[in-house]
């Protein structure tokens, strides 16, 4: 009996221990599991129910917990979640990042990135967040990117927000301002934050302040944010005044330039506030359908030969209910008078639209000033190109009186010289430095040969000179085609000439054009130095003013003419190098500048370098102005420019700067 009681006691104790273990073991297992989880997994498990539900209305706390955690691995998990690459293990509810490795999908630990096991349909389920949840995840990712230690990542995040802004980005931007240490990135963040505040800020006072802060700012992003605020739509009401609930831009009068009578009545018809007008074609069709015994509504067919007669007959049918009614002119006027037409802003707040209009007006004024500056820079750039092309002609035509129709081909020879140099010198900067003096030498030699062989026998015979140089022009073009072919040849500018100097969203000028402008100034200085500070320049000026007197003083006019013609041709070669950097190097490229070169010399004043400079600026500005007025027709611009120059020389035949001596007597 004692043994039996002892056995029963042992069984009771064993049962109690088993029951205790059954109760305690899950708790111990859960504590052990919690101790083994990483920080990201812990946050996920704390918000497990929200993540599994995956609703835009309830998922916010889970995303915020990850976004504000500051954990290094949190952005990677958010990115995978947004890309629908997160899986949940069925056995324990843990979350993993899915990634394809060696052809199979593997589950990666969100805290360590290490591979845990292969993903199968039986053991894992994929999280599929909808568009709303993915949008919230994207906003959280932006917050990480805006606070990333790498400045390049922060700039990329700003650029991404600027391209496709959302309401959630405003809070993310504001949250990243305090910790930003880079001054330029901070300024960009503050600017973008103000732009987003224009659209997404709830407080009206802050929106108005953000709008007013951009007064005079001509940035495209600012105008893109402000223009939707002042967009309007036309509305109509039967009341004598627009509704007080509308932000009214202006009241429209039917029949005015803003709203035609036809447009106003069509709007009434669309709003079902007035009957539609039956078209003349429909009236005619209804009349034909209701012909009886040669009459319509009791009116003989032969009398229905005007619109008024047909309308009267139609109205008779309409009164009888035979055809749909159509309003008369008096009824149309009465309907228009009984309604009020107005334009209303899509933006409800009048303070916001008033601030937007005032800011856009200040922007428009600043925009016009910058457009004028950009226009001036374009004209100056084009004028510098024409000056480079014409300065050599100013010497040969202006000083010597030789009409050299082959001047454009010397420009072409200079451009091809630069092309050939680049074939042997791969360094682009060095090749240009070599090409400039080499082009001068080549075209100088060609000019001297041309003067010695042909021009010297044709002095004071302008018609024969023109014909001879025109023939030389054709011969040089054909020679270039035989050597280089008819296709355009590349003459590449160095990298430091790529791109443009961008002052703002309106004003910009390419570095190549800046370089050409500087080159024009350099050769202007060289030309002035040669003409005013050297013996050659003194002799050239002497021969120009009085060749007989110069010859009596021991100066050889033939030699001076040869050197002068060669000097002018050499400058044309240098101009060819400069022009070839931004234009196509072809056998016909010289013909594109020969007319402008002659116009520049004639308008500026024959034989005057200052006149050539003034003429180049005038023609460059005139051409840009005409192209601005008629941008789609460049041929018309050339025609108008020539007509203007013909008119100009009628009043000032010697040009802007007249020169005394032989050039003035031509």
C-alpha positions in Angstrom: 0.0 0.0 0.0 2.8 2.3 0.9 4.5 1.5 -2.4 1.3 2.2 -4.3 0.9 5.6 -2.6 4.5 6.6 -3.4 4.0 5.7 -7.1 0.8 7.8 -7.2 2.8 10.8 -5.7 5.5 10.4 -8.3 3.0 10.4 -11.1 1.4 13.5 -9.8 4.8 15.3 -9.5 5.7 14.3 -13.1 2.4 15.6 -14.4 2.9 18.9 -12.7 6.4 19.2 -14.1 5.2 18.4 -17.6 2.4 21.0 -17.4 4.9 23.6 -16.2 7.2 22.9 -19.1 4.4 23.1 -21.6 3.5 26.6 -20.3 7.1 27.9 -19.9 8.8 26.5 -23.0 7.0 28.7 -25.5 7.9 31.8 -23.5 11.5 30.7 -23.2 11.6 29.9 -26.9 10.2 33.3 -27.7 12.7 35.1 -25.4 15.5 33.1 -27.0 14.3 33.9 -30.5 14.0 37.6 -29.6 17.6 37.6 -28.4 18.7 36.1 -31.7 16.9 38.6 -34.0 18.8 41.5 -35.5 17.6 45.1 -35.1 15.9 45.3 -38.5 14.1 41.9 -37.9 13.1 43.1 -34.5 11.4 46.1 -35.9 9.7 44.0 -38.5 8.4 41.5 -35.9 7.1 44.3 -33.7 5.1 45.6 -36.7 4.4 42.1 -38.1 0.6 42.4 -38.2 0.7 45.8 -40.0 3.2 44.5 -42.6 1.1 41.4 -43.2 -2.1 43.5 -43.6 -0.1 45.8 -46.0 -2.7 48.6 -46.2 -1.8 52.2 -47.0 -4.0 53.5 -44.2 -2.3 51.4 -41.5 1.2 50.7 -42.8 2.6 54.1 -41.8 3.9 53.2 -38.3 5.9 50.2 -39.7 7.5 52.3 -42.4 8.2 55.1 -40.0 9.8 52.8 -37.5 12.3 51.6 -40.2 12.8 55.1 -41.7 13.6 56.7 -38.3 15.7 53.8 -37.0 18.9 55.0 -38.5 20.0 51.4 -39.1 22.5 50.9 -41.9 20.5 47.9 -43.3 17.1 49.6 -43.2 17.3 51.3 -46.6 18.2 48.0 -48.3 15.2 46.3 -46.8 12.9 49.2 -47.8 14.2 49.2 -51.3 13.7 45.4 -51.6 10.2 45.8 -50.0 9.3 48.5 -52.6 10.6 46.2 -55.4 8.4 43.3 -54.1 11.5 41.3 -53.2 10.7 40.6 -49.6 9.5 37.1 -48.4 8.0 35.9 -45.1 8.8 32.4 -43.8 5.7 30.5 -43.0 7.2 28.6 -40.0 8.2 31.5 -37.8 6.9 34.6 -39.6 10.4 36.1 -40.1 11.0 38.4 -43.1 13.9 38.0 -45.6 15.1 39.7 -48.7 14.9 37.6 -51.9 17.7 37.6 -54.3 18.5 35.3 -57.3 21.9 33.6 -56.8 23.3 31.0 -59.2 19.9 30.6 -60.8 17.9 30.0 -57.6 16.0 32.5 -55.3 17.8 32.7 -52.0 16.5 34.3 -48.7 19.0 36.8 -47.3 19.0 37.9 -43.7 17.8 41.6 -43.6 20.4 42.5 -40.9 23.5 40.7 -42.2 22.8 40.1 -45.9 23.9 36.5 -45.5 22.1 33.7 -47.4 19.8 31.7 -45.1 18.1 29.2 -47.3 16.5 28.6 -50.7 13.1 30.2 -51.2 10.3 27.7 -52.1 6.6 28.2 -52.4 5.9 25.8 -49.6 8.1 27.6 -47.0 7.9 31.3 -48.0 5.2 33.8 -49.1 6.0 36.9 -51.1 5.0 40.4 -49.9 3.2 42.3 -52.6 2.7 45.9 -51.5 0.2 47.9 -53.5 1.0 51.3 -55.2 0.0 53.3 -52.1 2.3 51.3 -49.8 5.2 51.5 -52.3 4.7 55.3 -52.5 5.1 55.5 -48.7 8.2 53.3 -48.9 9.7 55.5 -51.6 9.2 58.6 -49.4 11.0 56.8 -46.5 13.9 55.9 -48.9 14.2 59.5 -50.0 14.7 60.5 -46.3 17.6 58.0 -46.1 19.1 59.3 -49.4 18.8 63.0 -48.4 20.8 62.2 -45.2 23.3 59.8 -46.8 27.0 60.5 -45.9 27.9 60.6 -49.6 27.2 64.1 -51.1 26.8 62.6 -54.5 23.9 60.4 -53.2 22.3 63.5 -51.7 22.5 65.4 -54.9 21.1 62.5 -56.8 18.2 62.3 -54.4 17.5 66.1 -54.9 17.6 65.6 -58.7 15.1 62.7 -58.4 12.7 64.7 -56.3 12.9 67.7 -58.7 12.1 65.3 -61.6 9.1 63.7 -59.9 8.0 65.4 -56.8 5.4 64.1 -54.4 3.7 65.5 -51.3 5.6 63.1 -49.0 8.9 64.6 -50.2 8.2 67.9 -48.5 8.4 66.5 -45.0 11.5 64.4 -46.0 13.3 67.5 -47.3 12.5 69.5 -44.2 13.7 66.7 -42.0 17.1 66.7 -43.7 17.8 70.4 -43.5 19.2 70.5 -39.9 21.9 67.9 -40.5 23.1 69.2 -43.8 26.7 70.5 -43.6 27.5 71.1 -47.3 26.5 74.7 -48.0 25.7 74.2 -51.7 23.6 71.1 -51.0 21.8 72.9 -48.2 21.0 75.8 -50.5 19.6 73.3 -53.1 17.5 71.6 -50.4 16.1 74.9 -49.2 15.2 76.0 -52.7 13.6 72.7 -53.5 11.7 72.7 -50.2 10.3 76.2 -51.1 9.2 74.9 -54.5 7.4 71.9 -53.0 5.8 74.2 -50.4 4.2 76.1 -53.3 2.2 73.0 -54.2 2.0 70.8 -51.2 2.1 73.1 -48.1 -1.2 73.1 -46.1 -0.7 76.4 -44.4 -1.7 79.2 -46.7 0.6 81.8 -45.2 3.6 79.5 -45.7 2.6 78.9 -49.4 2.4 82.7 -49.9 5.8 83.2 -48.3 7.3 80.5 -50.5 5.8 82.1 -53.6 7.0 85.6 -52.7 10.5 84.3 -52.0 10.9 83.6 -55.7 10.2 87.1 -56.9 12.4 87.8 -60.0 13.7 84.2 -60.1 13.7 83.0 -63.8 14.4 79.4 -63.0 12.3 76.9 -65.1 11.5 75.0 -61.9 9.9 78.1 -60.3 7.8 78.9 -63.4 6.7 75.3 -63.6 5.5 75.4 -60.0 3.8 78.8 -60.3 2.0 78.5 -63.7 -0.5 75.8 -62.5 -1.6 78.2 -59.7 -2.8 80.8 -62.2 -4.4 78.3 -64.7 -8.0 79.3 -65.3 -11.2 77.8 -66.7 -14.2 79.5 -68.2 -17.5 79.1 -66.3 -21.0 80.4 -66.6 -23.7 81.1 -64.1 -27.3 82.3 -64.3 -26.6 84.7 -61.4 -25.7 88.4 -62.1 -22.4 87.9 -60.2 -19.9 84.9 -60.1 -20.4 82.6 -57.1 -18.5 83.7 -53.9 -17.0 80.2 -53.7 -15.0 80.8 -56.8 -11.6 82.5 -57.0 -12.5 84.7 -60.0 -9.8 85.9 -62.3 -12.0 88.1 -64.5 -15.5 88.5 -65.8 -15.9 88.0 -69.5 -18.1 89.9 -71.9 -19.6 87.8 -74.8 -18.6 89.2 -78.1 -15.2 90.6 -76.8 -11.7 89.5 -77.8 -11.6 87.3 -74.8 -14.9 85.4 -75.5 -16.6 85.5 -78.8 -20.4 85.4 -79.1 -20.3 81.9 -80.7 -18.0 80.5 -78.0 -20.2 81.9 -75.2 -23.4 80.4 -76.5 -21.7 77.1 -77.2 -20.7 77.1 -73.5 -24.3 77.6 -72.6 -25.3 74.7 -74.8 -22.6 72.5 -73.2 -23.9 73.4 -69.7 -27.5 72.6 -70.9 -28.5 76.2 -70.1 -29.7 76.9 -73.7 -31.0 74.9 -76.7 -28.5 74.0 -79.4 -28.4 75.9 -82.7 -29.4 73.8 -85.6 -26.8 74.2 -88.4 -27.7 75.5 -91.9 -27.0 72.0 -93.3 -29.3 70.4 -90.8 -32.0 73.0 -91.6 -31.7 72.3 -95.3 -32.0 68.6 -94.6 -35.1 69.0 -92.5 -36.7 71.2 -95.1 -36.1 68.7 -97.8 -37.5 65.9 -95.6 -40.7 67.9 -95.1 -41.5 68.9 -98.7 -45.1 68.4 -99.6 -46.6 69.4 -103.0 -43.7 71.7 -103.8 -44.0 73.5 -100.5 -42.4 73.5 -97.1 -44.6 74.7 -94.2 -46.8 76.4 -96.7 -43.9 78.2 -98.4 -43.1 77.6 -102.1 -39.8 76.0 -102.7 -38.6 78.7 -105.2 -38.8 81.3 -102.5 -36.4 79.3 -100.1 -33.3 80.7 -101.8 -31.8 82.5 -98.9 -30.7 81.5 -95.4 -33.3 83.9 -93.8 -36.1 82.3 -95.8 -35.1 78.8 -95.0 -34.8 79.7 -91.3 -38.3 81.2 -91.3 -39.7 78.1 -92.8 -37.8 75.9 -90.4 -39.1 77.9 -87.4 -42.6 77.4 -88.7 -42.0 73.6 -88.7 -40.5 73.9 -85.2 -43.6 75.7 -83.8 -45.7 72.9 -85.2 -43.5 70.4 -83.4 -42.4 68.7 -86.6 -38.6 69.5 -86.2 -36.4 70.3 -83.2 -36.5 74.0 -82.2 -33.6 76.3 -82.9 -33.1 79.7 -81.2 -33.4 82.9 -83.1 -30.8 85.7 -82.9 -32.9 87.6 -80.4 -33.2 84.5 -78.2 -29.5 83.9 -78.4 -28.8 87.5 -77.3 -31.3 87.1 -74.5 -29.7 83.9 -73.2 -26.3 85.5 -73.2 -27.6 88.6 -71.4 -29.2 86.3 -68.7 -25.9 84.6 -67.8 -22.6 85.7 -66.4 -19.4 84.4 -67.9 -16.2 84.4 -66.0 -12.8 82.8 -65.6 -11.9 81.2 -62.3 -8.6 79.9 -61.0 -8.2 76.3 -60.2 -6.5 77.4 -57.0 -9.1 78.3 -54.4 -7.1 80.8 -52.4 -7.1 84.3 -53.8 -4.1 85.3 -51.6 -2.1 82.5 -53.3 -3.1 83.5 -56.8 -2.4 87.1 -56.1 1.1 86.3 -54.8 1.6 84.0 -57.8 0.6 86.7 -60.3 2.8 89.3 -58.7 5.8 86.9 -58.6 5.3 85.9 -62.2 5.1 89.5 -63.3 8.5 90.2 -61.6 9.9 87.1 -63.2 8.6 88.2 -66.6 10.4 91.5 -66.3 13.7 89.8 -65.2 13.2 87.2 -68.0 12.9 89.9 -70.6 16.2 91.5 -69.4 18.0 88.2 -69.4 16.6 87.4 -72.9 18.0 90.7 -74.1 21.4 89.8 -72.5 21.3 86.4 -74.2 20.4 88.0 -77.5 23.3 90.4 -77.1 25.7 87.6 -76.4 24.6 85.7 -79.4 24.9 88.7 -81.6 28.4 89.5 -80.2 29.4 85.9 -80.7 28.2 85.9 -84.3 29.8 89.3 -84.9 33.2 88.0 -83.7 32.9 85.1 -86.2 32.2 87.5 -89.0 35.0 89.8 -87.8 37.5 86.9 -88.0 36.2 86.0 -91.4 36.3 89.6 -92.7 39.4 91.0 -91.2 41.6 89.4 -93.9 39.2 90.7 -96.6 39.4 94.1 -95.0 43.1 94.1 -95.8 42.9 92.7 -99.4 39.8 94.5 -100.4 39.8 97.5 -98.1 43.5 98.4 -98.4 44.5 97.1 -101.8 41.1 97.4 -103.6 41.2 93.8 -104.8 37.9 92.1 -105.0 39.0 88.6 -103.9 36.1 86.2 -104.5 38.5 83.3 -103.4 38.7 84.7 -99.8 36.2 82.1 -98.6 38.4 79.4 -100.0 41.3 80.6 -97.9 39.1 80.2 -94.9 38.4 76.6 -96.2 42.1 76.0 -96.6 42.7 77.0 -92.9 40.0 74.6 -91.7 41.4 71.7 -93.7 44.8 72.5 -92.4 43.5 72.0 -88.8 41.9 68.8 -89.9 45.1 67.4 -91.3 47.1 68.4 -88.2 44.7 66.5 -86.0 45.3 63.4 -88.2 49.0 63.4 -87.0 48.7 65.1 -83.6 46.1 63.2 -81.4 46.3 65.7 -78.6 43.5 68.1 -79.4 44.8 71.1 -77.6 48.3 70.7 -79.0 46.9 70.2 -82.5 45.1 73.5 -82.4 48.2 75.3 -81.1 50.0 73.9 -84.1 47.2 74.4 -86.6 46.9 78.2 -86.0 50.4 79.2 -87.1 50.5 76.5 -89.7 47.2 77.6 -91.2 48.5 81.1 -91.4 51.7 80.0 -93.1 49.8 77.8 -95.6 47.3 80.5 -96.6 49.9 83.2 -96.5 51.9 81.3 -99.0 48.9 80.6 -101.1 48.0 84.3 -101.0 51.5 85.4 -102.0 51.5 82.9 -104.9 48.0 84.2 -106.0 49.1 87.8 -105.9 52.4 87.2 -107.8 50.9 85.0 -110.5 47.5 86.6 -111.1 46.5 89.7 -109.0 49.5 91.8 -109.8 48.6 91.9 -113.4 45.0 93.0 -112.7 45.4 96.0 -110.4 42.9 98.8 -111.1 40.9 96.4 -113.2 38.1 95.3 -110.8 35.9 93.4 -113.2 38.8 91.3 -114.4 40.0 90.7 -110.8 36.5 89.6 -109.8 36.2 87.1 -112.6 39.8 85.8 -112.1 39.3 85.3 -108.3 35.9 83.7 -108.9 37.6 81.2 -111.2 40.3 80.6 -108.6 37.5 80.0 -106.0 36.0 77.3 -108.2 39.3 75.7 -108.9 40.3 75.6 -105.2 36.9 74.0 -104.3 37.4 71.3 -106.9 41.0 70.7 -105.7 39.7 70.3 -102.1 37.1 67.8 -103.3 39.7 65.8 -105.2 41.9 65.6 -102.1 39.4 65.3 -99.2 36.2 64.2 -100.9 32.8 65.8 -100.6 31.9 64.6 -97.2 32.3 66.8 -94.1 35.5 66.2 -92.2 35.7 66.2 -88.4 37.7 69.0 -86.7 37.3 68.3 -83.0 37.6 70.8 -80.3 39.4 69.8 -77.0 37.3 68.8 -74.0 37.9 72.1 -72.3 35.9 73.8 -75.1 33.0 71.4 -74.7 29.8 72.6 -73.1 28.7 76.1 -72.4 29.0 78.8 -69.8 25.5 78.7 -68.2 24.7 81.9 -66.3 21.1 80.9 -65.6 18.2 79.1 -67.3 18.1 81.7 -70.0 21.6 83.0 -70.6 24.2 80.6 -71.8 27.1 80.7 -74.4 29.2 77.9 -75.6 32.9 77.8 -74.7 33.9 77.5 -78.3 32.2 80.8 -79.1 33.9 82.4 -76.1 37.2 81.2 -77.5 36.4 82.6 -80.9 35.5 85.9 -79.4 38.8 86.0 -77.4 40.7 85.0 -80.6 39.0 87.8 -82.5 40.2 90.3 -79.8 43.7 88.8 -80.0 44.0 89.2 -83.7 42.5 92.7 -83.5 45.3 93.6 -81.2 47.9 91.9 -83.4 46.6 93.7 -86.5 46.7 97.0 -84.7 50.2 96.3 -83.5 51.4 95.4 -87.0 49.7 98.4 -88.6 50.7 101.0 -86.0 54.0 99.7 -84.5 55.9 97.9 -87.2 57.8 99.1 -90.3 55.5 96.9 -92.5 52.4 98.6 -91.1 53.9 102.0 -91.7 54.7 101.1 -95.3 51.3 99.6 -95.8 49.6 102.8 -94.6 51.9 104.9 -96.8 51.1 102.9 -99.9 47.4 103.0 -99.0 47.3 106.7 -98.7 49.6 107.7 -101.6 51.4 105.0 -103.5 53.4 107.3 -105.8 54.7 109.4 -102.8 55.5 106.1 -101.0 57.5 104.9 -104.0 59.4 108.2 -104.2 60.4 107.6 -100.5 62.0 104.3 -101.3 59.1 102.0 -100.6 58.5 99.2 -103.0 54.7 99.2 -103.6 54.8 95.8 -105.4 56.4 94.1 -102.4 54.1 95.8 -100.0 51.1 94.7 -102.0 52.4 91.1 -102.0 53.0 91.0 -98.3 49.7 92.8 -97.6 47.7 90.3 -99.7 49.6 87.4 -98.1 48.9 88.8 -94.6 45.2 89.1 -95.3 45.1 85.6 -96.7 46.9 84.2 -93.7 44.4 85.8 -91.3 41.6 84.1 -93.3 43.4 80.8 -92.7 43.4 81.4 -89.0 39.7 82.3 -89.2 39.1 78.9 -90.9 40.7 77.1 -88.0 38.4 78.9 -85.5 35.3 78.5 -87.6 36.0 74.8 -88.3 35.9 74.1 -84.5 32.1 74.6 -84.3 31.1 74.3 -88.0 31.4 71.5 -90.6 34.7 71.4 -92.5 33.6 71.1 -96.1 34.7 72.3 -99.5 31.8 74.8 -99.6 32.2 76.2 -96.1 34.0 79.3 -97.4 31.0 80.3 -99.5 28.9 80.6 -96.4 31.0 83.5 -95.2 32.1 85.3 -98.3 28.9 87.3 -98.6 28.9 88.3 -94.9 32.6 89.2 -95.2 32.0 91.6 -98.0 29.0 93.1 -96.3 31.0 93.5 -93.1 33.8 95.4 -94.9 31.4 97.6 -97.0 29.1 98.5 -94.1 32.0 99.0 -91.7 34.0 101.2 -94.0 36.5 100.1 -96.7 40.0 99.8 -95.4 39.3 100.5 -91.7 39.8 97.8 -89.1 37.6 99.6 -86.6 35.0 99.9 -89.3 35.3 96.2 -89.9 34.8 95.6 -86.2 31.7 97.9 -86.1 30.3 96.3 -89.3 30.7 92.8 -87.9 28.9 93.8 -84.7 26.1 95.5 -86.7 25.6 92.6 -89.1 25.8 90.0 -86.4 23.2 91.9 -84.3 21.0 92.5 -87.3 21.0 88.9 -88.4 20.1 87.6 -84.9 17.4 90.2 -84.6 15.8 89.1 -88.0 16.2 85.4 -87.0 14.4 86.3 -83.7 11.5 87.8 -85.6 11.4 85.0 -88.1 13.2 82.0 -86.6 11.9 79.3 -89.0 13.1 81.0 -92.2 16.9 81.6 -92.4 16.8 82.4 -96.1 14.3 85.3 -95.3 16.7 86.5 -92.7 19.5 86.7 -95.2 17.3 88.5 -97.7 16.1 91.1 -95.2 19.6 91.7 -94.1 20.9 92.3 -97.6 18.0 94.7 -98.3 18.8 96.6 -95.1 22.4 96.9 -96.0 21.5 98.2 -99.5 19.4 100.8 -97.9 22.1 101.6 -95.4 24.8 102.3 -98.0 22.4 104.6 -99.8 22.6 107.0 -96.8 26.3 106.2 -95.9 28.1 104.9 -99.0 31.5 105.0 -97.3 30.4 102.9 -94.4 30.4 103.5 -90.6 34.1 104.5 -90.5 35.2 106.2 -93.8 38.9 106.0 -94.7 40.9 108.6 -96.6 43.3 107.7 -99.4 43.2 105.1 -102.1 40.5 103.0 -100.3 38.2 106.0 -100.1 38.5 106.7 -103.8 37.4 103.2 -104.9 
